[in-house]
Amino acid sequence: MHATGTSECPLRVAIVGSGPSGFYAAESLYKAAVPVRIDLFDRLPVPFGLVRGGVAPDHPKIKTVTRIFDRIAAHEGFQFFGNVQVGRDIAVDELRRYYDAVLFACGAEADRRLEVPGESLPGSHTATEFVGWYNGHPDYRDREFDLSSEVAVIVGQGNVAVDVCRILSKTVNELKDTDIAQHALEALAASRIRRIHLVGRRGPVQARFTSQELRELGALEACAPVVDPADLELDAASQAELEHPDNKHSQKNLSILREFAERPPSDAPKQCRIRFLRGPVEIRGTARVESVVFERNALEGEPFHLWARGTGETETLACGLVFRSVGYRGMAIPGVPFDEKRGVFPNVQGRIIEGGSPIPGLYAAGWIKRGPSGIIGTNKPDSAETVKALLEDMPALPPCPRRDSLELARLLHERGVRVVTYADWQAIDAEEIARGQQAGKPREKFTRLEDFLEVCRR
Ligand SMILES: Cc1cc2nc3c(=O)[nH]c(=O)nc-3n(C[C@H](O)[C@H](O)[C@H](O)COP(=O)(O)OP(=O)(O)OC[C@H]3O[C@@H](n4cnc5c(N)ncnc54)[C@H](O)[C@@H]3O)c2cc1C
């Protein structure tokens, strides 16, 4: 028997999830001079995770990272198993029979909850649903958003919240040349939303959006940013945070917010009000959302460790639509330990652990490893760390008994799973681009499984 990781017996790795962390893990494996064969699984029939289904349509440059992923996929010994959900179509234990190591890069697809009354009223949505809808994600394609009221509230102040705010604020003219899904463009064209409140429970210094995203809100065709100068008055601890020489992030944000606050009143048809130190305590309405009750907060604690404490003073904001953008959590997969509290697979440097000890051959990278933080690029060193651990463990990994991906493909076929290959994806990609060209867009995405599979059949 040859040792694994030799040309006679290449290391066999299954990567579960074809978002940035999955592709960066594959890249790290190929860079290590070890013969390796990688099968990359995704539950969707298309690759790239949140680069396709999360990144905003009006940020096309960010999506060009997929060219790097295409180059990784072109490696010899790479295969894409799209439309295969691990834990449903194939169990983790089964997968382990075909691979020496299984590396989970399956992201954080569930939402944190606000845990306030009224959260589930019609008209109260997660940002995930809205983002998935405008990006043509098959899971969210058929969601409906009632855009007929004038006021929308977005709870949360990260970049995703700003994305939602910007998409609601933009005109059709600003969106029509993007790869936004056609059904979303049409619905947004009829939107009557005029006031958008972007509300955070902590202060302007603690807001998580990046200055680049924030600045964009000040340069929209028909929407003006509004900031109350009183909201920018800082308590002593926030002032200390702001003045810390390493806190360039907050300094840039504050200077943009101050510039917004100084702008003269605008007659723009839409307004985006950025508000701080308000935490939602209830979403009210009889049949659907009618208002959100916020409690005014004060900050407590030491600089960089400040938390929001309710002051008891409340205010009610009438609105017809609420988007909750308060973070993501990973989802459990049967056969893999799960940290319910953090919503990640418990791990040490990428080695998945149970009872404090690593489970040989199981690894995690990206959002399912560290939680939903950071930008696309953050996943590159993160995945490299996991691959380093995997390669260190390689000599001790028991070789998997079934070393044949074709046999696995046959098994999936017998189960009625139509595996989408990378060649299939390239055909889908070409058709989407061609469909987009007709409409002056970079691509018109397919949004239903049957349409993806129809292209594959052709
Ligand atoms: C709305 C939004 C906008 C963002 N915009 C930007 C931006 O503009 N710029 C930027 O740098 N970063 C942005 N980010 C952050 C960036 O997208 C993440 O850092 C990155 O996508 C995380 O990579 P990942 O591979 O861990 O997870 P993901 O990208 O989520 O990929 C996970 C993949 O796993 C698959 N999967 C899940 N479960 C299974 C299963 N059981 N079996 C098989 N496959 C499975 C999913 O289908 C998915 O393809 C954004 C994030 C969000 C949420």
The ligand as a Gaussian input file, in Angstrom:
#p B3LYP/6-31G(d) Opt

LIG

0 1
 C      -24.793000      39.969000       1.547000
 C      -23.298000      39.876000       1.582000
 C      -22.539000      40.738000       0.805000
 C      -21.152000      40.663000       0.849000
 N      -20.440000      41.530000       0.071000
 C      -19.091000      41.472000       0.101000
 C      -18.335000      42.373000      -0.701000
 O      -18.894000      43.228000      -1.405000
 N      -16.978000      42.255000      -0.664000
 C      -16.342000      41.317000       0.100000
 O      -15.109000      41.242000       0.086000
 N      -17.039000      40.453000       0.892000
 C      -18.390000      40.520000       0.902000
 N      -19.097000      39.671000       1.691000
 C      -18.379000      38.677000       2.514000
 C      -17.982000      37.434000       1.691000
 O      -19.029000      37.098000       0.837000
 C      -17.625000      36.263000       2.651000
 O      -16.433000      36.618000       3.348000
 C      -17.371000      34.954000       1.925000
 O      -18.322000      34.664000       0.936000
 C      -17.350000      33.777000       2.924000
 O      -16.915000      32.668000       2.216000
 P      -17.308000      31.163000       2.566000
 O      -16.686000      30.364000       1.482000
 O      -16.923000      30.852000       3.964000
 O      -18.912000      31.086000       2.509000
 P      -19.929000      31.228000       1.289000
 O      -19.486000      32.250000       0.320000
 O      -21.254000      31.415000       1.935000
 O      -19.923000      29.811000       0.559000
 C      -20.474000      28.665000       1.164000
 C      -20.915000      27.692000       0.089000
 O      -21.257000      26.447000       0.713000
 C      -22.392000      25.899000       0.068000
 N      -23.011000      24.952000       1.006000
 C      -23.605000      25.233000       2.189000
 N      -24.026000      24.109000       2.777000
 C      -23.718000      23.083000       1.952000
 C      -23.911000      21.667000       2.008000
 N      -24.508000      21.086000       3.053000
 N      -23.477000      20.917000       0.975000
 C      -22.868000      21.495000      -0.112000
 N      -22.665000      22.834000      -0.195000
 C      -23.070000      23.621000       0.820000
 C      -23.234000      27.108000      -0.260000
 O      -24.161000      26.851000      -1.296000
 C      -22.163000      28.119000      -0.675000
 O      -21.922000      28.057000      -2.065000
 C      -20.499000      39.724000       1.684000
 C      -21.263000      38.864000       2.491000
 C      -22.661000      38.950000       2.438000
 C      -23.467000      38.029000       3.320000

